[in-house]
Amino acid sequence: MAIVPANKLFLAVVAAALVAFGIIFLKPGGQPGLLEPPPPGEDFMDVVMGGVSHSALKDGVLQWSLTAGGASFSMEQEKAFLTGVNATFFAKDGQEIFINAQKGAINTKSQGVSLEDEVILSDKDYALKSQQMDYDNDSRLIVAPAPVDMSGPRLHITGESLSYDLDRSIVTVTGNVKGQFFDLRPDS
């Protein structure tokens, strides 16, 4: 019988420690220097934390996952603002697409992701650079509405925008498209 009260005491101490941790470190402004200030116009974030990991499932299938150096959450806007983002998107054919960016945001309701500032998308063969990329979880499209530069062992393409259909593994570059294609056959 003495075990039950000891367990309750232990749980109470752990709960108090977690509450204290939350008050000190998760309260906006509680830990200076963890994150950049919230985006312009954002006066208050509900939760601010350093180091976050998130995965999104759709119909029980992993769609994407990411880690970030820091995050601030706004419950009112249903958004998580991120810094130092490393994301992996999973194409229907099993290919993994990696995206790194300085900043980003997740719409916590739709699971859509917006990335900006030195965005680099890469897979096993190609790398694509842009200042902005957005992911729509319903259509499973990655869209770069800003100029893009795509390179790999067989091509180099630039354009004004790009879309990457993860279900069909099709990349479409539009707007003032310029490219070089290379033949890497051993006999040429």
C-alpha positions in Angstrom: 0.0 0.0 0.0 2.9 2.4 0.6 3.8 2.1 -3.1 0.7 3.9 -4.4 1.3 7.2 -2.5 5.0 7.2 -3.5 4.0 6.8 -7.2 1.5 9.7 -6.8 4.2 11.8 -5.1 6.6 11.0 -7.9 4.0 11.9 -10.6 3.2 15.2 -8.8 6.9 16.1 -8.7 7.3 15.3 -12.4 4.2 17.3 -13.3 5.4 20.3 -11.3 8.8 20.1 -13.0 7.1 20.0 -16.4 5.0 23.0 -15.5 8.0 24.9 -14.3 9.9 24.0 -17.5 6.9 25.3 -19.6 6.7 28.6 -17.7 10.4 29.3 -18.0 11.2 28.0 -21.5 8.0 27.8 -23.5 6.6 31.2 -22.5 7.2 33.7 -25.3 10.4 35.6 -24.3 11.2 33.0 -21.6 14.4 31.8 -23.2 16.1 34.6 -25.1 17.9 33.8 -28.3 16.2 30.5 -29.2 14.3 31.9 -32.2 14.1 34.9 -34.4 11.3 37.2 -33.5 7.9 36.1 -34.8 7.1 37.3 -38.3 6.1 41.0 -38.8 2.7 41.8 -37.3 2.8 38.8 -34.9 2.6 40.2 -31.4 2.1 37.0 -29.5 2.8 33.3 -30.0 1.1 30.7 -27.8 4.2 28.4 -27.6 7.8 29.0 -28.5 10.4 26.2 -28.5 13.8 25.2 -29.8 14.0 22.0 -31.8 10.9 20.4 -33.2 10.0 17.4 -35.2 6.7 16.8 -37.0 5.3 14.2 -39.4 2.1 14.3 -41.5 -0.1 11.3 -42.3 -2.8 11.1 -44.9 -5.1 8.1 -44.9 -2.5 6.3 -42.7 0.4 6.9 -45.1 3.4 9.1 -44.2 3.3 12.1 -46.5 6.2 14.2 -45.1 8.2 14.8 -42.0 10.4 17.7 -40.9 12.7 18.9 -38.2 13.4 22.6 -37.4 15.8 24.4 -35.1 13.0 26.4 -33.6 9.3 26.9 -33.8 6.6 29.4 -32.5 3.0 28.4 -32.6 0.0 30.6 -33.0 -3.2 28.8 -32.1 -5.3 31.7 -33.4 -3.7 31.6 -36.9 -3.4 27.7 -36.8 0.2 28.1 -37.8 3.7 27.0 -36.7 6.5 29.4 -37.7 9.8 27.5 -38.2 13.5 28.3 -38.4 16.2 26.0 -39.8 13.9 23.6 -41.6 14.9 20.2 -42.9 12.0 18.3 -44.5 11.5 15.0 -46.3 8.6 14.5 -48.7 7.6 11.0 -49.8 6.6 10.5 -53.5 4.1 7.8 -54.4 6.9 5.8 -56.2 8.8 5.6 -52.9 11.4 8.3 -53.8 12.4 10.7 -51.0 12.6 14.4 -51.7 14.6 16.6 -49.3 14.0 20.3 -48.8 16.1 22.6 -46.6 15.1 26.2 -45.9 16.0 29.0 -43.4 12.3 29.7 -42.6 9.0 28.1 -43.0 5.4 27.7 -41.7 3.0 24.8 -41.3 -0.7 25.3 -41.4 -1.7 23.1 -38.6 -5.2 22.6 -40.0 -4.4 21.7 -43.6 -0.9 20.4 -43.1 0.3 22.7 -45.9 3.9 23.8 -45.7 5.5 27.1 -46.9 9.2 27.4 -47.0 11.4 30.5 -47.9 14.9 31.9 -47.8 17.5 29.8 -49.5 15.2 26.8 -50.3 17.0 23.8 -51.7 15.1 20.7 -52.9 17.0 17.6 -53.8 16.6 14.0 -54.5 19.1 11.3 -55.4 20.0 12.9 -58.8 18.9 16.6 -58.9 19.0 19.8 -56.9 16.6 22.7 -57.2 17.1 26.2 -55.7 14.5 28.9 -55.2 13.6 31.5 -52.6 10.2 30.0 -51.9 8.4 26.7 -52.1 4.9 25.7 -50.9 3.5 22.3 -50.4 -0.3 21.5 -50.6 -1.1 18.4 -48.6 -4.4 17.8 -50.5 -3.0 18.0 -54.1 0.4 16.7 -53.0 2.1 19.4 -55.1 5.3 21.3 -54.3 5.2 24.6 -56.0 8.0 27.2 -56.4 6.3 30.5 -57.4 9.7 32.2 -57.5 12.6 31.8 -60.0 14.1 28.3 -60.0 17.4 26.8 -60.9 17.5 23.0 -61.3 20.6 21.0 -62.0 21.7 17.4 -62.1 24.1 15.1 -64.0 22.1 15.4 -67.3 20.6 18.8 -67.2 20.6 22.4 -66.0 17.2 24.3 -66.3 16.1 27.7 -65.1 12.6 29.1 -65.1 10.2 31.5 -63.3 8.3 28.8 -61.5 8.0 25.1 -60.9 5.6 22.4 -59.7 6.5 18.9 -58.5 3.6 16.4 -58.5 4.6 13.9 -55.8 1.9 11.4 -56.8 3.0 11.3 -60.5 6.7 12.2 -60.0 6.4 14.9 -62.7 8.3 18.2 -62.5 7.1 21.1 -64.6 9.1 24.3 -65.1 7.3 27.3 -66.6 8.0 30.9 -67.5 11.1 31.9 -69.6 12.5 28.3 -69.4 16.2 27.9 -70.4 18.1 24.7 -70.3 21.1 22.6 -71.2 20.9 18.9 -71.6 23.9 16.6 -71.4 24.4 13.2 -73.0 26.4 11.0 -70.6 26.5 7.8 -72.6 29.9 6.2 -72.4 30.3 6.0 -76.2 29.8 9.7 -76.8 
